[in-house]
Amino acid sequence: MTPDTPIDANAHTDTNPDGGRVALAFSGGLDTTVCVPLLEEEYGYGEVIGVTVDVGQPHGEFAEAEETAAALDLEHHVVDAREAFAETCLDAVQANATYQGYPLGTALARPVIAAAILDVAREQDCTALAHGCTGKGNDQLRFEAVWRDSDRDVIAPVRELGLTREFEQAYAAERDLPVEGGSGGDWSIDTNLWSRAIEGSELEAPGYVPPEDIYEWTRAPGTAGEDELVEIGFEAGRPVSVDGEATEPVELIEALNERAGTHGIGRSDVMEDRLLGLKVRENYEHPAATVLLTAHEGLEALVLTAEERSFKKRVDQRWAEKAYEGLLNAPLVDALEGFVESTQERVTGTATVKLEGGNARVVGRESPHAVYAAEAASFDTEDVDGGITQADATGVAKYHGFQSRLAKRVARNVDADRTATVADGGAAGAAGVDGVDGATTDVGGVDGSGDA
């Protein structure tokens, strides 16, 4: 496709805007900038409204969006959703949410962004919502899972028109759109309060070793200063303080990102399975998320029973999968969160985490709800608790593993019988062949004599 190729938008959408207004998820980058004239000229919308949602991106990205919107003469709205996003991140902490080994970030942010854009669309009487996602990624699904629950039309020009990056760059150049070649640097980067995702270019090759300059939040492990301890305070499973000082969610996450990042904590390089079945290589930075998830699991280990911890792992995994899909509003999640919330009532206390050489590990934990009795577990006390003596464990030890021992004994006896059968049958058969007594062997016999 070239910029001169006629575009038949009607072949790709059922919308009939009749000059209506559309709210566009707007970043000021190549994809969303190209979407503005396409929505007006090819889809027939009378007015495009750009909406940029703040979930913790660098300030420079907002400046870029505002400058691009001004150059396009685009009505532009900026929505501060950092607090709402931070609360979602803390929900993820309660559910120990990781996907294929890394803390979720972009997946948590997209539904928050989508909801904020929908609110603006309602306020501005927009009849449709639009995004610049391709048809190969996850974000299209996460945006639309929120939007398709409304009565507005959903438009995806890049996906519906099958646009390539090359076409977009040529289209932008021909229309003199305010984008700098559409490259935006060597890497495709998505940043929010909770994580920084880096992909594209050479990183798409699974065997390519990333250079150190792809990272901004984390130092190379081992190059930081001395190790340090940080104490995270929790109330009902949510982090509320750092080193004893009460801190609001946004500030708490920002502070830990900087503090843990100096120790090289929170890097992930993963082969990720996307929702559409594509396997992609992704690099992430998530210092605060790593520390908070580590601290939370450490405190849970102190206050939850073994059965609760075991079952909660299954619940947490399912919660994370639904979060990755952008479906935290699903009825299943409501049920999962009911269990999570019931366990978190006792996850109050502190966890002390050591930050060192790219690692965060719990080195201390305290809680008034600890399912732990030092006098019971200590090697320095004679008995256990409640009239239980050490000698009482003798009976338990005798039963422990009994069924496994019995099964192995039966298996040994069966193997011995089979060996004896083969040996006896072989000897008898050999005697018959040699003509010692002229006997023959019935292979169906138990002992080779021919008697069953």
Helices and strands as residue ranges (DSSP letters): G 9-11, E 21-25, H 30-37, I 38-42, E 47-54, H 59-71, E 75-80, H 82-94, E 98-99, E 102-103, H 106-123, E 128-130, H 139-147, E 153-155, H 157-160, H 165-174, E 188-191, E 196-199, G 201-204, G 212-214, E 228-235, E 238-242, E 245-246, H 249-261, E 267-273, E 279-285, H 287-303, H 306-325, H 331-344, E 349-356, E 359-366, H 374-377, G 390-392, H 393-399, H 402-434
